[in-house]
Amino acid sequence: MSEQRILLPADVTMTDFNSIEPLFIEGYIDRGGYKGLSKAINELKPTDIIEEVKKSGLRGRGGAGFPTGKKWELVAAARGDKNYLCCNASEGEPETFKDRTLIRSNPHQLIEGIIISAYSINANNAYIYINEKYTEEILILERALREAEDNRYTGKGILGSKFSINIEIKRCPDKYVAGEETAMMEVIEGRPAKPWQKPPYYPANRGLYGMPTLVNNTETLSNIPHIVLKGSEWFSKFGSPKSPGTMVFTLSGDVKRPGIYELPLGTPLRKIVYQCGNGLKDGMLFKAAFPSGPSNSPVTESQLDIPLDFDSLKGIGSGLGSAGVIILGDSTCIVDTVLGFSRFFMEESCGQCPPCQMGTVKIFRLIQKIEDGNGDMKDLTDIENTCSSLKGQVVYCHLLKGAINSIEGVVKKFKGKFESHINERKCIYKAESTLIHS
Amino acid sequence: MKKVTLTIDGKKIVADSKKTVLEAAAENDIYIPTMCYLKKLNPIGSCRVCLVDIEGADDPMTSCQLPVMEGMVVSTKSDRVIELRQLMVKLILVNHPVDCTVCERSGECRLQDITYEFGISRQDLKAEPVERVKKYDWKLIRYNPYLCVLCERCIMVCHEVQGVSTYKIKNNGFRSVIDTVDEKPLDCDFCGQCIAVCPVGAMSSGLVLQARSWELNKVRSVCSYCGVGCPINLDVKKGKVYRVTSDDNIGINNGNLCAMGRFGYQFIDTEDRIKTPLIRKGDRLVPASWDEALKLVSAKFKEIKNSHGGDAIAGIGSERASNEDNYLFQKFFRTVLVSHNIDNLLNMENSSFGSEVFEKFDLPIINSTEYITKSDIIFTFGADACEENPVIGNIIRVTMRDREARLIVGSSRDVGFRPPPDFRMVYKYGTEVLLINGIIKSIIGSRESEGIKEFLDYLKGIKLEDVSSRTSVSKDLIKAISLSLIKSKSPVILCGREIYKHPRGVEIIHALQNLANIINGNIILYREYCNSQGVNDMGVLPDKYPGYKNVADLEAKGDFEKVWGVTLPVKGRMTAGRNIIDDVVDGKIKALYIMGEDIVLRSHNGNQAREALKKIDFLIVQDMFLSETALFADVVFPSASFSEREGTFTNMEGRIQKINKAIEPIGESRADWVIIKELANKMGGSFKYSFTEDVFKEIAAAIPLYGGITYSSIKNNGKLANYQSQSKKKFRVVQHSEIESIGDSDMPFIFLSGNTFFHLGTLSRKSAAMNMLTSECIVEINPSDAEKLKINDKDTVTVKSKNGNITIKTKVTNKSPQGVVFIPVNFENAPANILTNKKDAVIRVKIIKNEQ
């Protein structure tokens, strides 16, 4: 397994997280850092780099899995006086902190990726948009950015070329929607975090300050130096054909060893649960897994061998998202877990779209009623009906869609658990492990 | 501009590429329902009521935000969007109490209309109620979060139009409510734009409404406060004005009003209104009948005219009275009393400002505000664009938003703007001409010379270093401003109260005209009152007939003799260089007729005005209230307010607009022109007017400026008078001259005065709502000056000039530059004009801290 990694030098268990030692400039250069950048600037034209990234098959690691090279091409082709690059390092999804880990362990890998990407799309201004509560990571980034500037990797005319790049850190409010890419534009421009309607305008053609803007996830950008230096062929050896490369998984829930694991895409779920996580804790049996936090339908025991990549999970009505895998054991109440999810969505709805504002409250209240033992079968039908009526609603971001996906999935796959809550008029699990504390 | 072709509901449409689908549909009479959309704001897109289906798109989209694109196929009536729109409204209604019976917005509520229109009769969604806090401690504005639909119109109008950015959405999700940015009780401009745009009853005024919207009769009128002349509606029920509203897309203001315009109407119906004529009996003014009062005045006037001649009677017209009132006022003096002894206060006070500036029309300063909306650079000089004539501030702000126009703010106080201007220039009071010449020099220096030789020769003698050191504006700033003015394609210069009240006002305007000529720009002059322009146009001037025809001009005399059918006097002003008040003090005038003017508070020399009024043999004051001036009167005529009569006002653009009768006159009060007519006829005149229109007809016939305009043709947007400049490119050499400075050596501060934000003149002081916002007079002083004098905010101090002193509270603010203090003129308990005595001088004062 150890040879199958690109981004992280080693896996990090939850308990080791705080002792990660960041790699600063000397160490990074020592291990071949910034060679990709100098290759890009000295040997490659921007179009060559875009072509190489396209060939690598790299897909966005922020959740949607959009082909990265294609996105770059769109931005490079969009007409504007000034292009921008935004590195989205805000993590609002519960139980996901892969980007945080990447910045904590190797900030320069990200910075190098940003510079190369900016060079490819001709952006002279880049922003790293990071949760304001990640204070230590911000300090690490600040130091790394200073180092990069001192070594003339950023600033005016880098590496003797005519290309200039300025990278700035922008703090993201601790809100789930603030991580949505158009909400990010609003925050960077100094307004409240509220997503825009898309279409017609996507950041690629009209983003920050009305200019073409490339938005990439931290992990996506961290892959770039490696692709540029070692080539797309090398990269596509990792992972599955349609989802090449590795993914940094955040494993949590009822496993013995939760942590951050870098694995090739397409690795079966079973492997991550039983090898990385070392199986379920307290002698529990596997009940369900949420492969991308609370925003997607759960995977059940019969689907344990599903390869974890974008298309396979989509194929079974779930999704990989940003790979925050939550494992549930058989003595954890799934109704209570979903109650936590729905509370999260209710609290995090920004409130600008009426369906989301009202729908998330309604679903939360209904699930709470059932979990408390006060529900009846009508409430369960009500949940199903609400979910299906909210499905086609016009909202500006994916929050409501995520909420419906997971809740509808759980109700469908674990209807019996809800019915037993209703029939017993109580929760039969003495569940204390609520995943989401709000 | 680029055009695109698209299809909406099967109809082929060619639209401007910058339009949205909603706009393109509206232009082609295709209806799309909306709720949060407001034409004057950028699209908000919060309500989703305007959803449409686009061929090829997965989800429906909000048409208000969606730009038209080539080949787009739009459906506004698909089953899916109709169903979704209904669901949206149902979702909005979940938390909206259907308290329509007790809601003041019922009948004009967008949500009510849409619900009904969509045929929503059953609500199958429900949610448990959420506790919210009603905001009833926001002075004139109230917010009821239960009714709020979070459309964000209030936030956007406050930000985009008013520039205050007071509101935000607090909390998120279903707990979202509107709150002030700092979450403290509202402290803002109180323009009430948020109330006007609220589609439901969430934002309302604290002035409790006892009339349903459908019971209110909207009577179109014009705001009677400042010179902007915003069209307003007086909402009337059973003879009472309940509120003032304004319609979007009409007139100069596009539905926007300032605090005074929206809330300051209460003076119309207060206990203080004079209800009958009053006649002095000893120390007291006692009620009398109209007949009695008119007889008395007519007899007294006849007596004085016979013994001393018509010139012994003088009249002061009013900047707030209508054109018809002022026209008949001067006609009464000229034809019945046979005297040219009439004037208006601005002209009296400011070196013949009215007659000098408007006479020849070679100063194109009466211009439509369209020049602002079409400009790329706005240069305000001696004007406080936020606080003085606030609606002009709205126009500037919207121009900055829509055209990315740049703003230069120059003033002797640090007035600033919201959003902050591109350049901000604080100059030393009294050096304006020098500064403008410096800017011109800087412009000429960097481009090919053109124009008049004499003028250019004069400029050669000016040194920028010298200008900079004397005006205290840095050379770099002068250069930067010059540079941006040169680059501009359509600059506009606005000059405000500081200029028209300036001892060198006329010269400053001449200098600005030179500048405008060079940069090919236009000047717009602010006017203080609703008819400051009209009173001059109507010839309430001692040396000018209506339309600025010279009294000394025999041809003009002949013309007016024909129109009026009388023989007119040849002699003009009694004593050159002295105004009516001076002449009263000198004993040359025995009787004074003041119409709608409070000279005790508004003249530049309060002490002299009091002295004059004590000395005068016979004083008639025609006013709505027993003003400080009226207290000296021998006879008081009660005049009707603007809401009780018809007439026309001419605003700062030269736009003639109509006021209409909304309610019956309070008590026995009468329209000013009716009083003058009666008096004239009693004295043997032949004033045969039955309606206001008759007077206007004569005005239009007698004054070429108003020629060709019929009373009935004055509609919503008014009619621009024919102010056409004949010689636009006229350069004059305007030299800087030092202004005499009055004050002892221990009086370090330059004293400036003006209107405070929530008041204009003294009329607004009769409005309880405005007094709630500001009722205390303050002196503004710079923090560093305050520190030197050990003065804190809200300390009581005595401001002392050579002429007098007043005791007043302080406001320590950066708005006053060092060495300058500012006192508002609106407060009768602290009359700022006690400090001043000479009009052509800078008054210096000292400030003494009062011991507690």
Interface residues (C-beta under 8 A of the other chain):
Chain A: K175 V177 P192 Q197 P199 P200 M346 E347 E348 S349 C350 G351 Q352 C353 P354 P355 C356 Q357 M358 G359 T360 V361 K362 R365 S389 G392 Q393 V394
Chain B: G45 S46 C47 R48 L51 A57 D59 P60 M61 T62 Q65 L66 P67 M69 R80 L84 L87 M88 L91 I92 V94 N95 L125 A127 E128 L150 E152 K168 I169 N171 N172 G173 F174 R175 S176
